[in-house]
């Protein structure tokens, strides 16, 4: 690749945990947008699939000082493997080249038809963002209620058993936005023309999405906040999903801090 | 091997060397040929095209706009379609209620539409035993004949209906009219806290409209157990308001105070959490009023010019009456209130001062999602607190709106039926001498039916409701339902109540039908929402409105005369004509000028004929007015005094008829007319030492609409595990009963027993077992059935004074480890 063809876009997400109310609309929007499967027993979290998973934490204080906070966790779309390698942890272990980091968008892809189901990537991902299909989720055999396949979107192919899947930042929406821009004779898409389903659906407007390489995009501004941080920052995987929280105990739980160690922001 | 074979082998020279040559040569040859690559490729392609993995058909994309009617929130939705298939629901940015967002239930709506296992696909009649759930498909003609014949044979008063449609909606008007035209007044609405608030507003302001809260403009929100982030009011709207409060522009300037016994989402995200003992919120509000009055922080202009009953007064007969000020100052000192509520005295005082000194404070009430009754005196106290700071029909306060200017339906023909039941009073005793202010008393229904040997009603119609699951103490209600000889369900879903029915006449599901909504719950400005079908009906179902009109025609007589319309849509049109005649009101929203905003000029209606307006209404799904801040406050009170009445003259004049027994033991005559605190908690005793508090979760549907499977994904590890749901218990309380995380327990009340798992949660008030509402279905399909326990099964409470509504938030229980 030539020097001039450096990354043009780095799509990223900022989730404001002060605004997030933990309603779960992002999870439902994501599942509905991306044909994610549902099983009768969704409480079995080792088998259920959620591209964006809501986690609940609390400050551990006694009544009535207790507080809970929610972490929506999509794929982090990491940029490095943590050891200086320019591949996300999942990409560097995939023997089938089924997952790659797109240099032009910063999106970590997942190609189901290439995946051989070895699940190395699942083991390598520090964020548990990858899920394995133990069954054909949408099949005409029975794991799914009758008639439900009618709500499947043709934008995203339903997965078969034996492959790994994960959040794609609704890559098909980027494709669609580009097609529309192209039809209108534009080569670039504007801010807001491409946002994932979760960001669009959030009733609290807690999720902001945009190009981190573009200083005019709101996300570029937001990540400069002293309240900004990333999950497991110290693994050095360089995630493109940022969080904002004004609460120190929330930021502390986002990384493996030693007792008494001061909490650092990304700008420190 | 015989000798002949050996000879052949010899002739071919198959020995060790040649064999190896053959194998190696064959291997090299095959590798060089395209065969292995072709086979690998074919296998790969085959496994990627497993014939049983569906390929969603592509097609033309389109969006259909409508209104979500799954809850009283009334959010705008647009449905993405691929040809005729609906594939995704999204929020509308051109709808003022919910700018862009929707709640998880609304987002999962397609799973209600397309889940064939959870829906009725056509009319059915019962074949097996009652409740066994075995039905046989019949034609609509047969179903209508069965129904019409049975109704024609009924005596007056033997027909009743339970209706879960929204108050004032055309569907609910049609159902009530149908009953009235047959001489029955037993039209029973499902519960809601808005109902209680609207009664309170009527008692204090004389207006029978709806109460809305101007949350977006408020800078201090005092919430009495309202689950602002749990689905209260219009969930997407309230959560959007929350994000406005937390926006960079307002950060730190808007305060939210949550009063609730558990660290819910709302309590955790609030600026201040005050865990008052459940049921004592009224005392807390009056304690705050005490501080505000004592320190002179109240709005003198409003109190002196627009209120009555604040100061002590003398009646026309010369008797001396105690006013609200004296009541509050004498009875609700912070010291006493601290004692009642379990809060610190200085917390009560500082909250009161902050509330009064905020520029636009508002107090809201309605527990949890507001889907069940509230407490009448609590609602009155909340109105009084808002009035104290002048927050009635003022930006950022409470708005008491007149009813929408919908056209009335023509009066019922006067020659009504044989021996009208209308005079005999209702089966639930609402509006009777004992309960003069309530319009429906859902909780009395079961008692009245169970009382005698035979059920007083012969036939029950159930619309958009699942009382066998959602009614507090639903076990008792199910017993009552069993006693009713004939039940007709109009539910599109295979819910618990339908399973007990004799005849099923399935309605369309919300995305397939025309429906409307009058003033979404808690909305501060007047809005009429119209929902339109976004997909063609999938099955052999019919809009219940059309069914009722056809049925009336079939029965004929007074019923037939009462419905001169061709179909349901004509009734909607008839009513909407009133909106057109009102002359103002907008039918589109530009996404920029919110109806509650202060900026921007108000556009002109933009229609010049009714047909034009109807067209726009159908297209955009709404009619609304901007927040009427200019409205003269002198004209909004329709009380005897023409003012806001801290001392309700409506109650006073009704007092001579009221059976004082229901008023509670502590009330004096003066107090009865004013907001005051009555200790109505059930006495905990040795056999039931703990309390059970049902809590509501935003991602668990607890009303007549069940949880779509996608929502099960959002439940946490400490909410559901396989077929068991969890209850939150404080670790200290759990320790007293030697309970550990994940222990299986039986929770038992005087009404029944359920089983659940223990979740130790520091955010739970000690001494209380918190049970989520929405688990424990016994109907529907594998995705819903048999998961967790339903707290409604064990709810056992007293009656709310004055309103006669049931108290569901405090049930004495005991727990036993399994």
Interface residues (C-beta under 8 A of the other chain):
Chain A: X16 X18 X19 X21 X22 X23 X24 X25 X27 X28 X29 X31 X32 X33 X35 X36 X38 X40 X41 X42 X43 X44 X45 X48 X50 X54 X56 X58 X60 X61 X62 X63 X64 X66 X67 X68 X69 X70 X112 X113 X136 X138 X139 X140 X141 X145 X146 X147 X148 X149 X150 X151 X152 X153 X154 X157 X158 X159 X160 X161 X162 X197 X200 X201 X202 X203 X204 X205 X206
Chain B: X44 X47 X48 X50 X52 X53 X54 X55 X56 X57 X58 X59 X80 X82 X85 X86 X87 X88 X89 X90 X91 X98 X100 X101 X102 X103 X104 X107 X108 X110 X111 X113 X114 X115 X116 X117 X118 X229 X235 X236 X239 X240 X242 X243 X246 X263 X265 X268 X269 X273 X275 X538 X698 X699 X708 X709 X710 X711 X712 X713 X714 X715 X716 X717 X718 X720 X721 X722 X730 X761 X762 X763 X764 X765 X766 X781 X782 X783
